[in-house]
Amino acid sequence: MSDERAWDEAHRAVYRPVRRSNALEDTVSRIVQAIRIGVVAPGEALPPERGLAELYGVSRDTVREAIRELADAGFLVPRRGRYGGTFVADPLPRPVVPAEVDAAEIDDVLGMRRIVETGAARAAAQRTMSADERDALWKRLTATSAASLEDYRRLDSLLHLAIAEAAGIPSLVPLIADSRARVNAWLDSFPLLPRTIEHSETQHERIVTAILAGRADAADAAMRDHLAASEALMRGFLS
C-alpha cells in the first residue's frame, strides 16, 4: 500500500455520497468528520465547492450552506481572492462536551470500536502485503511516533485508518472513520497527557510489528490492549 493510496482511501472514507433525505445535516457531519480524523488539518483547505458537491452527491447550494454553518461555528474560515477557498480553522474551537455523557452511548461507541478495530488488525496480519504496503504502514507508524502534541491525534487517526486499509476489506475504512470521528470528539474534550502518549506509541509499535510479522493473535491482542487504555481514559474523563 503506497502512501498515496492510503491517503486516497482515507479521503474516500469521508468524501462519499450522503443521504439525500438529510443532505445538509449529513454534509455538515461529513466535513466535521474529515476534520476530526485529520484528513484535512487545521490551516489546510477543503476541496473546492464544486468538488465537494460531486463527492457528496449534493448541490453546490447544500455545500455552501454546510460551509456557512461550520464557519459560523468556528470550524471553517472562508477566504476570498486569488489564494482563497475554505480553510479549516487554526486553532479549532474547543468542543463542548456535557459534564456527563450517556453511559449507554459510550458503551455503544466503544463496543463497536473494539469489534471493528481489533478485527481490522487481525485481518491485516492475515494478509500477504506487498513491499510498498508494508513500507507505507511503517511510515505511518513513524510519522505518528514523531508527531507534535498539536498534531498527534490527527496522525493517530490516520494510522488507525491505514491499519483498516491494510486489512484489505474496503468497507472497513468508512466504518472505522465514523468510529474515530465520534471518539475524537470526546478525546478532544480533555488534554493530551504526555505519559499516556508514550504508552500509546509503544502499543502502536506492538500492533504494527505484529501485523507485519503476520501474527494475527498478537495483533488482535495488542490492538485490544491499546483500545482498552484509551477507553479507560475516556470513561474517567466523561463519566
C-alpha positions, -999 to 999 in steps of 0.1 A, spaced: 0 0 0 16 33 -11 12 65 10 -8 80 -19 -32 50 -20 -36 50 18 -43 88 17 -69 82 -11 -86 56 10 -89 80 39 -103 106 16 -129 81 2 -140 73 37 -151 108 44 -158 121 9 -185 97 -1 -222 104 -11 -245 114 17 -282 105 22 -304 129 2 -331 129 29 -308 147 52 -284 162 27 -274 193 47 -270 176 80 -250 148 65 -228 171 46 -220 191 78 -214 158 96 -191 145 69 -170 177 67 -166 177 105 -156 140 103 -129 149 78 -116 175 103 -119 153 134 -99 124 119 -73 146 104 -79 141 66 -79 180 65 -57 195 91 -61 229 108 -50 256 84 -55 234 53 -81 240 26 -111 219 19 -117 207 -17 -135 233 -38 -172 236 -35 -178 220 -69 -156 190 -60 -174 186 -26 -208 187 -43 -197 159 -67 -182 138 -39 -212 141 -16 -237 139 -44 -255 171 -34 -260 205 -49 -234 233 -45 -261 253 -26 -261 225 0 -223 226 3 -223 264 6 -249 262 34 -229 235 52 -198 256 49 -217 286 62 -229 267 92 -194 254 101 -179 289 95 -204 304 120 -195 276 145 -158 285 141 -146 253 123 -141 268 89 -127 301 76 -137 312 40 -111 334 23 -115 354 -9 -90 363 -36 -65 345 -57 -55 322 -29 -89 319 -15 -110 289 -6 -124 274 26 -98 266 52 -100 246 85 -97 270 114 -64 270 132 -68 265 161 -100 246 160 -127 256 185 -126 236 217 -155 211 217 -182 215 243 -189 181 259 -216 176 285 -204 170 321 -218 136 318 -221 117 285 -248 90 284 -233 57 296 -252 37 270 -238 58 242 -202 53 255 -208 16 257 -222 15 222 -195 35 205 -166 19 223 -181 -16 219 -184 -11 181 -148 3 181 -134 -28 198 -150 -51 172 -140 -32 141 -105 -22 151 -94 -55 165 -109 -72 135 -90 -48 112 -57 -56 130 -63 -93 128 -73 -92 91 -43 -70 82 -20 -96 99 -35 -124 79 -29 -107 46 1 -110 24 11 -74 18 33 -61 -9 66 -44 0 50 -10 -8 21 -17 15 44 -28 43 66 3 39 36 26 39 22 12 71 56 15 88 59 51 76 25 59 90 36 45 124 69 65 124 50 97 115 27 92 144 56 85 168 73 117 157 41 139 159 40 170 180 13 173 207 -7 195 184 -7 170 155 -8 138 175 -45 129 174 -47 137 137 -18 114 128 -30 88 153 -63 86 135 -46 83 101 -25 54 115 -57 36 125 -72 42 91 -40 28 75 -44 -4 95 -80 -6 83 -68 -2 47 -41 -28 53 -69 -53 62 -79 -53 25 -116 -50 33 -127 -17 18 -160 -13 37 -140 -14 70 -124 20 62 -156 41 64 -168 22 95 -136 30 113 -136 66 101 -171 70 115 -160 55 148 -128 75 151 -147 108 144 -171 101 173 -143 90 196 -121 120 187 -149 144 196 -147 130 231 -109 128 232 -106 165 222 -126 175 253 -97 166 276 -60 173 275 -33 152 259 -12 135 286 24 130 276 29 98 295 -2 82 280 11 92 246 43 74 253 24 43 263 2 47 232 33 49 209 46 16 225 13 0 218 12 13 182 45 -3 176 34 -36 190 3 -36 168 21 -27 136 50 -51 143 26 -80 149 7 -71 116 39 -70 96 51 -103 112 18 -120 102 9 -127 139 -29 -123 139 -34 -133 175 -7 -109 187 -21 -80 165 -56 -86 179 -43 -87 215 -21 -56 210 -50 -36 195 -73 -47 222 -49 -35 249 -45 -2 231 -82 4 229 -87 -6 265 -62 21 276 -79 49 257 -113 36 268 -102 39 304 -92 75 299 -124 84 282 -146 67 309 -126 86 335 -130 120 320 -165 116 306 -184 95 333 
